[in-house]
Amino acid sequence: MDLNLKDKVALVTGGSRGLGRAICLGLAAEGARVGVNYSSSREAASDVVREIVRRGGQAVALGGDIGKGRDVAKLFARLESAFGPADALVNNAGIAPQGMSIAEIEEEDWDRIFAINVRGTFLCSREFVRRALAARRTGKIVNISSQAAFRGSRSGKLAYDSSKGAIVSFTVGLALELAAQGIQVNCVAPGLMRTEMLAKQIDANPETFSGRVPMKRVGLPEEIARAVVFLCGSGSDYMTGATVDVSGGLAMH
């Protein structure tokens, strides 16, 4: 299927590692020009850019704190200077600190998680929409939630779970607002996924993780990225407000 992403411009927040890296590589493989956003891991973002260029694609590393409105505006301006206005935005950046019980969570902990996971998604989406509407352009927004939004977790990640639930609600509300204006807003909710952060835990207790999944294995970032890339392309033109479960069967409807 041709997703008509050739020469489209896509911005991926948190694009330097894990799922973000896989999304950047997947979009570039379809011909998109990719803005690889990072907060602190400049070298990792540069590695993603180098890999995309090595494969014949185009990409640029873009530093910025998506929890700050000024940084977000500069981020989009730099992307436009490099490649032109964004056609697609992937709100991937997020943090999931070590688990704490509700009795242990401080206000600062809660606010920090929501600043990145929720406010960052809002600020980037707002900037994308403002620029698209001003130029009378259509576009795609893809938000990254989690199965934790629906199932919770047993590892003391209440703030993270809550933030990902907010992303699902944000997706629906924004999709309704923009549906008649040619901007589709969808969401991907991954299940258990093998990332750098989880790799050691998975390898130490493989059955504990895979045993929870009907398909009996943990997903790979590339598998989740394929769904994201699809939602950025023309194959999803009649989809908006949807949350796509990519979870190995953890979620079934």
C-alpha positions in Angstrom: 0.0 0.0 0.0 1.3 3.4 -1.0 0.7 5.7 2.0 1.6 8.8 0.0 4.2 10.0 2.5 6.9 10.7 0.0 8.2 14.2 0.6 5.7 14.8 3.4 7.1 16.5 6.5 6.7 14.7 9.9 7.7 15.8 13.4 8.2 13.1 16.0 8.6 14.2 19.6 10.9 12.0 21.7 12.3 10.6 18.5 15.8 9.7 19.6 15.2 6.3 21.3 12.9 3.3 21.5 9.5 3.7 19.9 10.3 7.2 18.7 13.4 6.0 16.9 11.4 3.2 15.2 8.7 5.7 14.1 11.3 8.1 12.6 12.9 5.3 10.7 9.5 4.0 9.5 8.4 7.4 8.3 11.7 8.0 6.5 11.4 4.5 4.8 8.1 5.7 3.3 9.8 8.8 1.9 8.8 11.4 4.6 11.3 14.1 5.7 11.5 13.7 9.5 12.1 16.1 12.3 13.7 14.0 15.2 12.9 15.9 18.4 14.9 15.3 21.5 15.1 16.8 25.0 18.6 15.9 26.2 19.9 13.0 24.1 21.3 15.0 21.3 23.8 12.3 20.2 21.1 9.7 20.1 18.9 11.9 17.9 21.9 12.6 15.6 22.4 8.8 15.3 18.8 8.5 14.1 19.4 11.2 11.6 22.6 9.6 10.4 20.9 6.3 10.0 18.0 7.8 8.0 20.5 9.6 5.7 22.5 6.4 5.3 19.4 4.8 4.0 18.8 7.6 1.5 16.3 9.6 3.5 16.1 13.1 4.9 16.0 14.1 8.6 17.0 16.8 11.1 17.6 16.6 14.8 15.6 19.2 16.7 16.2 19.9 20.4 13.5 21.3 22.6 11.5 20.9 25.8 7.9 20.1 24.6 6.6 21.1 28.0 7.4 24.7 27.2 5.4 26.7 24.7 8.3 28.8 23.5 10.4 25.8 22.9 7.6 24.2 20.9 7.1 27.3 18.7 10.9 27.3 18.0 10.8 23.6 17.2 8.2 24.0 14.5 9.9 27.1 13.1 13.2 25.2 12.8 11.4 22.3 11.1 9.8 24.6 8.6 13.2 26.2 7.8 14.7 22.8 7.1 11.9 21.0 5.3 8.7 23.2 5.1 5.5 23.0 7.2 4.6 19.8 9.0 2.1 17.5 7.4 2.1 15.0 10.3 2.8 15.3 14.0 3.5 12.3 16.2 3.2 13.1 19.9 5.5 10.3 21.2 7.5 11.9 23.9 6.7 10.7 27.4 8.2 9.7 30.7 7.5 6.8 33.0 9.5 7.2 36.3 9.9 4.4 38.8 6.7 3.3 40.4 5.5 5.0 43.6 2.3 4.4 45.6 -0.1 7.2 45.9 1.1 7.8 49.4 4.6 8.3 48.1 3.9 10.5 45.1 4.8 14.2 45.6 3.0 17.0 43.7 6.3 17.7 41.8 6.4 14.1 40.6 2.8 14.2 39.4 3.3 17.6 37.7 6.5 16.5 35.9 4.8 13.5 34.4 1.8 15.5 33.2 4.0 18.3 31.9 5.6 16.0 29.4 3.0 13.4 28.7 -0.1 15.6 28.6 0.9 19.3 28.4 3.6 18.5 25.8 1.1 16.7 23.6 -1.3 19.7 24.0 1.4 22.3 23.2 2.7 20.5 20.1 -0.8 19.8 18.8 -1.8 23.4 19.3 1.2 24.7 17.4 0.6 22.2 14.6 -3.1 23.2 14.3 -2.4 26.9 14.5 0.0 26.7 11.6 -2.1 24.3 9.6 -5.3 26.4 9.9 -3.5 29.6 9.1 -2.1 28.1 5.9 -5.4 26.2 5.2 -3.5 22.9 5.2 -4.8 19.5 6.2 -2.8 17.1 8.4 -2.4 14.2 10.7 -1.8 14.0 14.4 -1.0 10.7 16.0 -0.8 10.5 19.8 0.9 7.7 21.7 -1.1 6.4 24.7 -0.7 3.0 26.4 -2.7 0.0 27.5 -2.0 1.3 31.0 -4.7 3.9 30.2 -7.3 1.2 30.3 -5.8 -1.5 32.4 -3.8 0.4 35.0 -0.6 -1.1 36.3 0.6 -3.0 39.3 3.9 -1.3 39.5 2.9 1.9 41.1 2.7 4.0 38.0 -0.6 5.8 38.8 0.6 9.2 37.4 1.8 7.6 34.2 -1.4 5.6 33.8 -3.5 8.6 34.4 -1.6 10.7 31.9 -2.0 8.1 29.2 -5.8 8.0 29.9 -5.8 11.8 29.4 -4.2 11.3 26.0 -7.1 9.1 24.9 -9.6 11.7 25.9 -7.6 14.5 24.3 -7.5 12.5 21.1 -11.3 12.2 21.0 -11.9 15.8 21.9 -9.4 17.2 19.4 -10.6 14.9 16.6 -14.2 16.2 17.1 -13.0 19.7 17.0 -11.0 19.3 13.8 -12.9 16.7 11.8 -14.5 19.1 9.4 -11.3 21.0 8.8 -9.3 18.1 7.3 -7.1 17.3 10.2 -7.3 13.7 11.5 -6.4 12.9 15.1 -5.8 9.3 16.1 -4.0 7.4 18.9 -2.0 4.3 19.2 -2.1 2.3 22.5 0.9 -0.1 22.7 1.0 -3.0 25.0 4.1 -4.5 26.5 7.0 -3.5 24.3 10.7 -4.3 24.3 12.6 -1.1 24.8 16.0 -0.2 26.2 14.4 0.6 29.6 12.6 -2.8 29.8 15.0 -5.1 28.1 16.9 -6.2 31.2 13.6 -6.9 33.1 12.2 -8.8 30.2 15.3 -10.9 29.8 15.4 -11.7 33.5 11.8 -12.7 33.7 10.6 -13.5 30.1 7.7 -15.7 31.1 6.4 -13.1 33.5 6.1 -10.6 30.7 5.1 -12.9 27.7 2.7 -14.9 29.9 0.4 -11.9 30.2 0.1 -11.5 26.4 -2.3 -13.8 24.4 0.3 -13.9 21.6 2.9 -15.1 24.2 5.5 -12.5 23.4 6.4 -8.9 24.0 6.1 -6.5 21.0 8.9 -4.8 19.2 9.1 -1.0 18.7 9.0 -1.6 14.9 5.7 -3.4 15.2 4.1 -0.5 17.0 5.7 2.0 14.6 4.0 0.5 11.6 0.6 1.4 13.0 1.8 4.9 13.6 3.2 5.3 10.1 -0.1 4.0 8.7 -2.0 6.7 10.6 0.3 9.4 9.3 -0.4 8.3 5.7 -3.3 8.5 3.3 -4.6 5.0 4.2 -6.1 6.6 7.4 -7.9 9.4 5.6 -11.3 8.3 6.9 -10.2 7.6 10.4 -10.3 10.1 13.2 -10.7 9.9 17.0 -9.7 6.3 17.0 -7.4 4.5 19.5 -5.6 1.6 17.8 -4.6 -1.2 20.1 -1.2 -2.8 19.2 -0.9 -5.1 22.1 -0.5 -8.7 21.0 -4.1 -9.3 22.1 -4.0 -7.6 25.5 -6.9 -5.5 24.3 -9.7 -7.2 22.4 -13.0 -5.5 21.4 
